[in-house]
Amino acid sequence: MARRRIDPADGTLALSAWRADPDGAPRRTVATAVRYALEELAERVPGNSVEVRVPPFGVTQCVTGPRHTRGTPPNVVETDARTWLGLVTGSVAWEDAVTAGSVVASGTRTDLAEVLPLFCR
């Protein structure tokens, strides 16, 4: 079970604020929404075989499988905050983001299409 740092009520409010104005949401709101979504991913898809990075706001590990302990993990997903929030809310499709280069996914376990979006309207 993932350790929560973002209160789910605060995370839901931040996601709602971002959805209402993706281009104008304050940085703090974006940070809260990203971190909350990363925590939710780790909760719903527990494990340590994939590292999901959304710099500079956060990182989490998810997906069951071999645990990685040293160096760069073999399964890494990296994207920006806007793309990540689009993926978790369903306004951006996984395949479209990967094709556009908005998501860099390396490794055999990094296809998150089956678990995203996390939050639907």
ChimeraX attribute file (.defattr): number of C-alpha atoms within 10 A of each C-alpha:
attribute: neighborCount
match mode: 1-to-1
recipient: residues
	/A:1	10
	/A:2	17
	/A:3	9
	/A:4	14
	/A:5	11
	/A:6	17
	/A:7	11
	/A:8	15
	/A:9	10
	/A:10	14
	/A:11	23
	/A:12	17
	/A:13	15
	/A:14	22
	/A:15	25
	/A:16	16
	/A:17	17
	/A:18	23
	/A:19	16
	/A:20	11
	/A:21	10
	/A:22	15
	/A:23	9
	/A:24	11
	/A:25	16
	/A:26	13
	/A:27	11
	/A:28	11
	/A:29	19
	/A:30	22
	/A:31	21
	/A:32	23
	/A:33	27
	/A:34	28
	/A:35	22
	/A:36	24
	/A:37	26
	/A:38	27
	/A:39	25
	/A:40	22
	/A:41	22
	/A:42	23
	/A:43	16
	/A:44	15
	/A:45	17
	/A:46	17
	/A:47	19
	/A:48	19
	/A:49	22
	/A:50	29
	/A:51	23
	/A:52	22
	/A:53	20
	/A:54	22
	/A:55	13
	/A:56	9
	/A:57	17
	/A:58	17
	/A:59	17
	/A:60	19
	/A:61	25
	/A:62	22
	/A:63	21
	/A:64	13
	/A:65	12
	/A:66	10
	/A:67	14
	/A:68	15
	/A:69	9
	/A:70	6
	/A:71	6
	/A:72	9
	/A:73	15
	/A:74	14
	/A:75	20
	/A:76	19
	/A:77	21
	/A:78	18
	/A:79	19
	/A:80	16
	/A:81	20
	/A:82	16
	/A:83	19
	/A:84	26
	/A:85	26
	/A:86	20
	/A:87	23
	/A:88	23
	/A:89	20
	/A:90	16
	/A:91	14
	/A:92	17
	/A:93	16
	/A:94	24
	/A:95	13
	/A:96	12
	/A:97	17
	/A:98	15
	/A:99	10
	/A:100	10
	/A:101	11
	/A:102	16
	/A:103	20
	/A:104	16
	/A:105	20
	/A:106	15
	/A:107	13
	/A:108	11
	/A:109	17
	/A:110	19
	/A:111	17
	/A:112	17
	/A:113	11
	/A:114	7
	/A:115	13
	/A:116	18
	/A:117	20
	/A:118	15
	/A:119	15
	/A:120	9
	/A:121	6
